[in-house]
Amino acid sequence: MSQVKTPSLLDALIPVIFLIILLFFSVNFYGDNSSYGANQIALLLAAGVAAIIGWKNGFTWKTIEQGITKGISTALGAILILLAVGSLIGTWILSGTVPTLIYFGLQLLEPSIFYAAACIICAMVSVSIGSSWTTAATVGVALIGVASGLGLSPEITAGAIISGAYFGDKMSPLSDTTNLAPAVAGAELFEHIRHMIWTTGPSIIIATIIFAAIGLFSSSSNSEETMMATLNLIDAHFNIGIVSLIPLIVVLVLAYKRMPAFPTIMIGALVGGLFAVFTQDKAIASFVGVQTSPSIANYVDAVWRALFDGYVIETTNQSVNSLLSRGGMSSMLNTVWLILCALTFGAVMEHTFLLQRLVTSALKMIHSTGSLVVTVVLTCIGVNVLAADQYIAIVLPGRMFKAEFNARKLASKNLSRTLEDSATITSPLIPWNTCGVYMSGTLQVATLAYLPFCFFNLINPVLSIIYGVYNFKIEKLEESEAVQ
C-alpha cells in the first residue's frame, strides 16, 4: 500500500451514483420487497465498484478485505441485539406479555388520541432508559399491536413510536449517542443536553401536535363487535393479567440500571419464557398442538421454539393470527443480511478514503455559520446513507468539522447539537442503515412506509438548519462554559 493515491472527487462519486441507480431500479422492480434481497445485491455491487476504484488507487485486496472485516465487526453488537429482540418478541407473546399490553391498550387508548399518546409514551420510556431500540422492542411492539386491533395505521403508529423513542434517546444522559456526540465535539454532556432543548423541544412539540391533529380526523376501521371479538380471542388463548407484565418491568429496570442492551433483552426473552411456563398452559398447549395439559417436554419445546422461530397462533380470525404470529431469531435474519451488505459498502468507502474525500469536499462549501451548520447536517445524513451506521455518522463529521467550529470561535456544543440533530435522528429513516433495518424489522413496517410519519425526525434537522442560518442560539466560544 506504499503507492496509494488520494482519490479524486470523481472516484468518490462513482460508487455513490452507481448505488443510487441500482437502488432506483431495485425499488421500481420490487417495490416494498426490495429489502428482501434486491437492495442487498445493489449494496454489494456498489461495494465492488468502490473496491475496484480503491485497487486503482493502490489499495490491495487484503487491505480492503481487512477494512470490510473491521467495518462489519463494529455492528456485531447490533446484530446480537437484533437476534435477541426476535427471541424477546417470540417469548413475550408466548408469556402473554404482548397480548396483555394489547388487551389493555385496546380498552384504554381511544383512536382519537392514540398517535399522540404513542409518541408521548415512547418518549417517556426512552428518556428513562436511554435507548430507542429497547423502547421500540418493548412498548413499541405492543403499540403496533394495539393499532392493529383498533384498525389504525401501522405506518403512522411506527412514525409516532420512532419519533418518541428518538426524542428520548437524544435527550437522555443514559443514551450512548448522547454521550458520544459531545465526546467527539469536545463539549460537556449536560451542557450538550441543555443546548439541544432549543431544537429538540420545539420539534417534539410540533410532532405531537401533528399526531394529535391526525388523531382527531382518524377513526377506528374496526367496529365495536370486531374489537370485542379480538379481545375475546386474546382472552381465550392467553391468561391475561398484571403478572404477565413482569418481563417488561424487568427489562425496563435493567435498561434504567444501564445494563448493556444485548444481555438486557436476552434476559427479558428468557424471563418471558420462564413466565410462559408458569402462567400460559393454554397458549403452550395450543402452540405445540396437544389437547391435554402440557408435559415438561412440551414446555421446553414451546419456549425453545419461541426463542428461535417465534410464536404462531391459529384462530378463526386472520387479523389476530397475523398480530400474534411473529418473533424468533429467524425473523431477523433478513435484517442481518441487509446490515452486513450495507456495512460492507460503507467499510469499502471508508477504508479506501472515498468517504473522507466526499466529506473533505463539503468543507469547501462553507462561507458562514449558516452554511457550516447546513454542511454538517447534510454531511451527517450523507454518511448515514453511505456508511449505514449512526456512530460513523457522528464520529467522522465530528472529527472533520471540529477544527472549523474552533476556527470560527463557535462553542463545541453547537457542533455536538448539530451532530445529534442530524446523524442520530435520521438514521432510522434510511432503509439499509442499522437503525432503519432494526426499526423496520422490530415494528414490521417498511422503512419507506413509516418515514413520512416520523415527524420529529424530519422536523429536527430542518429546525437545526434554520437556527444556523439565522444565527439563533448559536453560542460563541467565549460564551460557553463547556470549553475550558
matplotlib code that plots the C-alpha trace (Angstrom):
import matplotlib.pyplot as plt

x = [0.0, 3.1, 1.8, -1.7, -3.1, -5.5, -8.9, -10.4, -13.9, -15.0, -13.6, -15.7, -18.8, -18.8, -19.8, -22.4, -24.0, -23.9, -25.6, -28.3, -29.0, -29.2, -31.5, -33.7, -34.2, -34.5, -37.4, -39.0, -38.8, -39.6, -41.3, -41.7, -40.0, -36.7, -35.2, -35.6, -32.6, -32.6, -31.1, -28.5, -27.3, -27.2, -25.1, -22.6, -22.3, -21.6, -19.1, -17.4, -17.2, -15.7, -13.2, -12.1, -11.5, -9.6, -7.5, -6.8, -5.6, -3.1, -5.1, -4.6, -7.5, -6.1, -6.3, -9.8, -10.9, -9.4, -11.4, -14.6, -14.0, -13.3, -16.4, -18.7, -17.2, -18.5, -22.1, -21.8, -23.2, -26.2, -26.7, -26.7, -29.3, -31.5, -31.4, -32.2, -35.1, -36.5, -36.4, -37.9, -40.9, -41.4, -41.4, -43.3, -46.2, -46.0, -45.8, -48.8, -46.8, -47.6, -51.2, -51.8, -50.4, -52.6, -55.6, -55.4, -54.3, -57.4, -59.6, -57.7, -56.4, -59.0, -58.3, -58.6, -55.6, -53.7, -51.0, -50.1, -50.3, -48.0, -45.4, -45.6, -45.4, -42.3, -40.7, -41.1, -39.8, -36.9, -35.8, -36.0, -33.8, -31.8, -32.5, -34.7, -34.0, -35.2, -38.2, -39.2, -38.7, -40.9, -43.7, -43.3, -44.2, -47.2, -48.4, -48.2, -50.4, -52.9, -53.0, -53.8, -56.6, -58.1, -57.8, -55.4, -52.5, -49.4, -47.3, -48.4, -48.1, -44.5, -43.8, -45.1, -43.1, -39.9, -40.5, -41.0, -38.2, -35.6, -36.6, -35.9, -32.7, -31.5, -32.2, -31.4, -27.9, -28.1, -28.0, -24.8, -25.2, -26.0, -22.6, -20.8, -21.6, -20.2, -17.2, -16.4, -17.1, -15.3, -18.4, -19.7, -22.6, -25.1, -24.3, -24.9, -28.3, -29.4, -28.3, -30.3, -33.5, -33.7, -34.0, -35.4, -38.1, -40.0, -39.5, -41.2, -44.0, -44.8, -44.6, -47.0, -49.5, -49.4, -50.1, -52.9, -54.4, -54.2, -55.9, -58.8, -59.6, -59.0, -61.5, -61.2, -61.8, -62.8, -66.3, -67.1, -68.0, -64.7, -62.7, -64.7, -64.1, -60.4, -60.4, -62.3, -59.9, -56.9, -58.6, -59.4, -55.9, -53.9, -54.1, -54.3, -53.2, -50.7, -48.4, -47.7, -46.2, -43.3, -40.9, -41.5, -40.8, -37.6, -36.3, -37.1, -35.4, -32.3, -32.1, -32.5, -29.6, -27.6, -27.0, -25.9, -28.7, -27.9, -27.9, -30.9, -33.0, -31.8, -32.6, -36.0, -36.6, -35.6, -37.8, -40.6, -40.1, -40.0, -43.3, -44.8, -44.1, -45.8, -48.7, -49.6, -50.7, -53.4, -51.0, -48.3, -50.8, -52.1, -48.6, -47.2, -50.5, -51.5, -55.1, -54.1, -52.0, -48.5, -45.7, -42.3, -41.1, -43.9, -42.9, -39.2, -40.3, -42.6, -40.1, -37.2, -39.2, -40.4, -36.8, -35.6, -38.6, -41.2, -44.8, -47.6, -51.3, -54.2, -57.6, -60.7, -59.6, -56.9, -56.1, -55.4, -53.3, -51.2, -51.0, -49.7, -47.7, -44.3, -40.9, -38.0, -34.3, -35.1, -37.4, -34.3, -32.1, -33.1, -32.4, -29.0, -28.3, -29.2, -26.9, -23.9, -24.3, -24.7, -21.7, -19.6, -20.3, -19.7, -16.5, -15.0, -15.9, -14.3, -11.1, -10.3, -10.7, -13.6, -15.9, -13.4, -12.9, -16.6, -16.6, -13.5, -15.1, -18.0, -15.7, -15.2, -18.9, -18.6, -18.7, -20.8, -22.1, -25.4, -23.6, -21.4, -24.5, -26.2, -23.0, -22.7, -26.4, -26.1, -22.8, -24.2, -27.2, -24.9, -22.6, -25.7, -26.7, -23.2, -21.8, -25.1, -24.2, -25.1, -22.0, -19.8, -22.2, -21.5, -17.7, -16.5, -18.2, -17.5, -13.8, -13.8, -15.7, -14.4, -11.5, -13.8, -16.0, -13.0, -11.6, -14.9, -14.9, -18.1, -18.8, -18.3, -21.8, -23.1, -21.3, -22.4, -26.0, -25.9, -24.5, -27.4, -29.9, -28.9, -26.8, -28.7, -32.3, -32.1, -30.5, -33.9, -35.1, -32.6, -33.7, -30.2, -28.9, -28.5, -31.2, -33.5, -33.4, -33.7, -36.9, -38.4, -37.6, -38.8, -42.0, -42.7, -43.3, -41.2, -38.8, -40.0, -43.6, -43.1, -40.6, -43.2, -44.7, -41.6, -42.4, -39.9, -37.0, -37.9, -38.6, -35.5, -32.8, -34.8, -35.1, -31.4, -30.6, -33.0, -31.2, -27.9, -29.0, -30.5, -27.7, -30.3, -29.0, -25.5, -23.1, -19.7, -16.7, -16.1, -19.7, -19.7, -18.9, -18.3, -14.9, -12.2]
y = [0.0, 2.2, 3.8, 4.8, 7.8, 10.3, 9.6, 12.3, 13.6, 11.7, 8.5, 9.1, 9.9, 6.9, 4.2, 6.6, 7.3, 3.6, 2.7, 5.3, 3.9, 0.3, 1.2, 3.2, 0.1, -2.2, -0.2, 0.1, -3.6, -5.0, -2.2, -2.9, -6.3, -4.6, -5.0, -8.8, -9.3, -6.7, -3.9, -6.3, -7.1, -3.4, -2.6, -5.5, -4.5, -0.9, -2.1, -4.0, -0.8, 1.1, -1.7, -1.5, 2.2, 1.6, -1.0, 1.5, 4.0, 1.5, -0.4, -4.2, -6.6, -7.7, -4.2, -3.7, -7.1, -6.2, -2.9, -4.8, -7.2, -4.2, -2.4, -5.4, -6.1, -2.7, -3.9, -7.3, -5.9, -4.5, -7.9, -9.7, -7.2, -7.8, -11.6, -11.1, -8.9, -11.6, -14.0, -11.5, -10.9, -14.7, -15.4, -12.3, -13.4, -16.9, -15.5, -13.3, -10.0, -8.6, -10.0, -8.4, -5.0, -5.2, -6.3, -3.4, -0.9, -1.7, -0.8, 2.3, 4.1, 5.9, 6.2, 10.0, 10.3, 7.1, 8.5, 11.4, 9.1, 6.5, 9.3, 10.6, 7.1, 6.1, 9.5, 8.9, 5.4, 6.3, 9.2, 6.9, 4.1, 6.0, 3.5, 3.9, 0.3, -1.1, 1.2, 0.0, -3.7, -3.5, -0.8, -0.2, -3.7, -3.6, -0.3, -1.7, -4.5, -2.1, 0.0, -3.2, -4.1, -0.6, -0.7, 2.3, 2.8, 0.8, 3.3, 6.3, 4.3, 3.4, 7.1, 8.0, 5.3, 6.3, 10.0, 9.5, 6.9, 9.1, 12.1, 10.2, 8.6, 12.1, 13.8, 11.1, 11.2, 7.3, 7.2, 6.2, 8.7, 11.5, 10.7, 10.1, 13.4, 15.8, 13.5, 13.8, 17.5, 18.4, 19.5, 18.7, 16.2, 18.3, 21.5, 19.5, 18.3, 21.8, 23.2, 20.5, 21.6, 24.6, 22.5, 19.2, 20.7, 22.6, 19.6, 17.1, 19.6, 20.2, 16.5, 15.7, 18.4, 16.9, 13.4, 14.8, 16.5, 13.3, 11.5, 14.0, 13.0, 9.3, 6.7, 3.0, 1.0, -1.9, -2.0, -2.4, -6.0, -6.7, -5.2, -7.3, -10.4, -9.6, -9.2, -12.4, -14.4, -13.0, -13.8, -17.3, -18.2, -16.4, -15.8, -12.1, -10.3, -7.9, -10.8, -11.1, -7.6, -8.6, -9.4, -5.9, -4.4, -6.5, -5.2, -1.5, -1.8, -3.4, -0.8, 2.0, 0.5, 0.8, -2.9, -3.3, -3.8, -7.4, -9.0, -6.9, -8.0, -11.6, -11.8, -10.3, -13.0, -15.8, -14.3, -14.2, -17.9, -18.7, -16.8, -18.7, -22.0, -20.9, -18.9, -19.9, -23.5, -22.7, -20.9, -23.6, -26.4, -24.7, -23.8, -27.3, -28.9, -31.0, -31.5, -32.3, -30.4, -29.8, -32.1, -30.9, -31.7, -29.6, -26.6, -26.9, -27.3, -24.3, -21.9, -23.1, -22.8, -19.3, -18.2, -19.3, -19.3, -17.2, -17.8, -19.0, -18.8, -20.3, -18.9, -18.2, -14.5, -13.9, -10.4, -11.9, -14.7, -12.0, -9.9, -12.6, -14.9, -13.4, -13.2, -15.6, -15.1, -16.4, -13.5, -11.1, -13.0, -10.9, -7.7, -9.1, -9.8, -6.2, -4.8, -6.9, -5.8, -2.1, -2.2, -3.9, -0.9, 1.6, -0.1, -0.1, 3.5, 4.5, 2.4, 3.4, 7.1, 7.7, 8.7, 11.1, 12.6, 13.4, 14.9, 17.0, 18.4, 19.6, 21.9, 24.0, 25.0, 26.7, 30.5, 31.4, 30.0, 29.1, 27.2, 25.5, 24.1, 23.2, 21.4, 19.4, 18.4, 17.2, 15.5, 13.5, 12.5, 11.5, 9.4, 7.8, 6.8, 5.7, 4.2, 2.7, 3.4, 6.3, 6.1, 6.7, 9.5, 11.1, 10.4, 11.1, 14.5, 15.4, 15.0, 16.7, 19.8, 20.3, 22.5, 24.6, 25.4, 26.3, 28.5, 30.4, 30.7, 28.7, 26.7, 23.0, 22.3, 23.9, 21.1, 18.3, 19.5, 19.6, 16.1, 14.8, 16.9, 15.1, 11.9, 10.4, 11.0, 10.5, 7.0, 5.2, 6.8, 5.0, 1.5, 0.0, 1.9, -0.3, 1.8, 1.7, -2.1, -2.5, -0.4, -2.0, -5.5, -4.9, -3.0, -5.0, -1.8, -0.9, 2.0, 4.0, 3.4, 4.9, 7.6, 10.3, 10.0, 10.3, 14.0, 14.6, 13.0, 15.1, 18.4, 18.5, 18.7, 21.4, 23.4, 23.0, 24.4, 27.4, 28.2, 28.1, 30.2, 32.9, 32.5, 31.8, 30.1, 29.6, 30.4, 31.8, 30.0, 32.6, 32.4, 28.7, 27.1, 23.8, 24.9, 25.3]
z = [0.0, -0.5, -3.7, -2.5, -4.3, -2.9, -4.6, -6.7, -6.2, -9.3, -7.7, -4.6, -6.6, -8.9, -6.3, -4.9, -8.2, -9.1, -5.9, -6.4, -9.9, -8.6, -5.7, -8.1, -10.2, -7.1, -5.8, -9.2, -9.9, -6.4, -4.5, -0.8, -1.3, -2.4, 1.1, 0.9, -1.4, -4.2, -2.1, -0.6, -4.1, -5.0, -2.0, -2.6, -6.3, -5.3, -2.8, -5.6, -7.7, -4.7, -4.2, -7.9, -7.5, -4.3, -6.1, -8.9, -6.3, -4.9, -2.2, -2.2, -1.8, 1.5, 2.8, 1.5, 3.0, 6.4, 6.2, 5.4, 8.4, 10.7, 9.4, 9.9, 13.3, 14.6, 14.0, 15.7, 18.9, 16.9, 15.2, 18.5, 19.8, 16.8, 17.2, 20.9, 20.0, 17.8, 20.7, 23.1, 20.8, 20.5, 24.2, 25.2, 23.0, 24.4, 28.0, 27.5, 27.9, 24.5, 24.4, 27.9, 26.7, 23.6, 25.6, 28.0, 25.3, 23.2, 26.1, 27.4, 24.2, 22.2, 18.4, 18.6, 21.0, 20.1, 17.8, 20.2, 23.2, 21.5, 20.8, 24.4, 26.0, 23.9, 24.7, 28.4, 28.3, 26.2, 28.3, 31.3, 29.9, 27.2, 24.4, 21.3, 20.4, 23.7, 23.7, 20.2, 21.1, 24.2, 24.3, 20.6, 19.6, 21.9, 20.5, 16.9, 18.1, 19.7, 16.5, 14.5, 17.0, 16.7, 12.9, 12.8, 10.5, 11.4, 9.4, 11.4, 14.6, 13.7, 13.0, 16.4, 18.1, 16.4, 17.0, 20.7, 21.0, 19.3, 21.3, 24.5, 23.1, 22.1, 25.4, 27.9, 29.6, 29.6, 25.8, 24.0, 21.2, 23.7, 25.3, 22.0, 20.3, 23.0, 23.4, 19.7, 19.6, 22.9, 24.8, 28.3, 28.5, 30.4, 28.5, 25.4, 26.6, 27.7, 24.3, 22.5, 24.2, 21.9, 18.8, 20.2, 22.4, 19.7, 17.3, 19.6, 20.5, 16.8, 16.1, 18.9, 17.7, 14.3, 15.7, 17.8, 14.7, 12.7, 15.6, 15.6, 12.0, 12.5, 13.5, 14.1, 11.0, 13.2, 14.6, 18.3, 17.5, 15.8, 18.7, 21.2, 19.1, 19.2, 22.9, 23.4, 21.2, 23.1, 26.4, 25.2, 24.2, 27.0, 30.7, 30.8, 33.9, 35.5, 36.3, 32.6, 32.6, 34.9, 32.0, 30.7, 34.1, 34.4, 31.0, 31.8, 35.2, 33.7, 31.0, 33.6, 35.5, 32.3, 31.8, 28.1, 25.6, 24.5, 27.9, 29.0, 26.0, 26.2, 29.9, 29.1, 26.5, 29.0, 31.7, 29.2, 28.6, 32.3, 32.9, 29.9, 31.6, 34.9, 33.6, 30.0, 29.9, 27.3, 24.9, 25.2, 24.6, 21.5, 20.3, 20.5, 19.4, 22.4, 23.7, 27.3, 29.9, 28.5, 29.6, 30.7, 27.2, 25.7, 27.9, 26.8, 23.2, 23.3, 24.9, 22.7, 19.5, 20.5, 21.0, 17.6, 15.4, 17.1, 18.2, 15.9, 16.8, 14.8, 15.4, 13.2, 13.0, 10.4, 11.9, 15.3, 13.7, 11.9, 15.0, 17.3, 15.0, 14.9, 16.6, 16.9, 15.9, 12.5, 11.8, 12.0, 9.5, 6.5, 8.6, 9.5, 5.8, 4.9, 7.7, 6.6, 2.9, 3.9, 6.2, 3.5, 1.2, 4.0, 5.0, 1.5, 1.0, 4.4, 4.2, 0.6, 1.7, -0.7, 2.1, 3.6, 0.2, 0.0, 3.5, 2.7, -0.4, 1.8, 3.7, 0.5, 0.6, 4.0, 3.9, 7.0, 10.2, 8.4, 5.6, 8.2, 10.1, 6.8, 5.6, 8.9, 8.7, 5.1, 5.7, 8.7, 6.6, 3.7, 5.9, 7.4, 3.8, 2.7, 5.8, 7.1, 10.7, 13.0, 15.1, 12.0, 11.0, 14.4, 14.7, 11.2, 10.6, 14.2, 13.7, 10.3, 11.4, 15.0, 13.8, 11.6, 14.6, 16.7, 13.9, 13.7, 17.6, 17.9, 21.1, 20.7, 21.9, 18.7, 16.8, 19.2, 19.0, 15.2, 15.1, 17.1, 15.2, 12.0, 12.5, 15.4, 14.4, 10.6, 11.0, 11.3, 8.1, 5.8, 4.8, 4.9, 7.9, 11.0, 12.8, 9.8, 9.4, 13.2, 13.4, 10.3, 11.5, 15.0, 14.2, 11.0, 9.0, 5.9, 6.5, 3.5, 4.6, 8.1, 7.0, 6.1, 9.6, 11.6, 12.1, 14.9, 12.9, 9.9, 11.7, 13.9, 11.2, 9.4, 12.7, 13.3, 9.8, 10.4, 13.7, 11.9, 9.0, 11.3, 13.9, 16.6, 19.8, 18.2, 21.0, 20.6, 22.1, 24.8, 25.9, 26.5, 29.9, 28.1, 26.7, 29.3]

ax = plt.figure().add_subplot(projection="3d")
ax.plot(x, y, z, "-o")
ax.set_aspect("equal")
plt.show()
